[in-house]
Amino acid sequence: MKEEKNSRRSFLTKTIAGISGSVIATSIPLSALASNTNTEVLDAKHDFLTKPYLQAPTSDSITIMWLTNLLCLNWVEYGETEKLGTKAQQCAHGMMNTNSKINTVTLKNLKPDTKYFYKVFSKQILDFQPYKITFGNIISSETYQFNTLDPKAKEVSWLVLNDIHDRPESFGELIHLNQNEPYDFVFLNGDMFDYQTDEKQIIDHLLHPCSLFSAEKPFMFVRGNHETRGKFSRNLLDYYYNYNKKEYYTFQMGPVFTIVLDTGEDKKDSHPVYGGTVNYDSYREEQAVWLEKQMKSKAFKNAPFRVVMMHIPHYHSDEEHGTTECRRLFGTLFEKYKIDLFVAGHTHEYGMFEPNTDHSYHFVIGGGPETGIRTLIRIKANSKVLNLQMLNDSGKEIGLFTLNTKR
Ligand SMILES: [Fe+2]
């Protein structure tokens, strides 16, 4: 029996998953991978800059990202047991993702509602000549696990953080307040930073603090107005992977259909501080057209709960240009198509507001960033009831909404 087991292990199924969705599966001997290990001595400095982190989970796919300090060829090995057995590499336009330090692999054709184990690998590229690529050592992570979504899930729960503003310790302190309550993912509702400077800031102030959970539970992210600022703001987008690689997106988990919008900057595009480098007016208009399409979908209409999360709240806030444009473009659609719950940040003053004459839905704003006004929002829903609980950073409950489904 033992020999048989080992002989099965001597082959890995190689799966090449293209970004376009095409998947090619072949078998390669494990020894083909092992033969590279004799180059490990060439450069002992090759190292991971982050643990792997999970993004954009669905019932049959998940995206795994990780950073390395040197250029590499990268892949993931995964399987339903700790023996792994399947290899996946990102491939686009016939080329495998190679010579990268920001490594992304989307696993596809997974089974729904299934636990998978995975490990990431990076093979250093010492020299990339047209006809001769010289590889260095291979490094690998520990083995982690994740669950694909259950398309028939009866429940979903998640945590919301917002307005951390370059205070990395806040991630752990706030998530710790959840104690051991289960959750499916963490949503980062903007302004994790003051402004974007460089990769080190993204690692130290986002990816490392999230590594508390993100090798096994995904985080999803939407920019706040502060993430649009600074010399590295255009690069920030490379470090996470939302659904369809978009900054505004939807997802359905269990009884909840969620819409995420990117609210852009707070001031007018023509404000001198932007120096003529932004066009958020058109971007919000584009999202409004997209938003209405999402709200006409069957998935939105039939979902027991319809939730919107975005950074700048269109009420209970200031009257800056970003706020009033979000109200004009998005707020009118929220009313027309009747959302159930709205969750934002931005004001640095937490609040929970019952439906009123401005908004027919429950309206929540998380606090932060200073100690004493930070919040952890916990949302949990089944097909009948959605509970939203807000905790302050001492762990005290400061608000609770219980919504019954309307459909
Ligand atoms: Fe903000």
Boltz pocket constraint, residues with backbone or C-beta under 6 A from the ligand:
constraints:
  - pocket:
      binder: B
      contacts: [[A, 191], [A, 224], [A, 225], [A, 226], [A, 311], [A, 345], [A, 346], [A, 347]]
      max_distance: 6.0
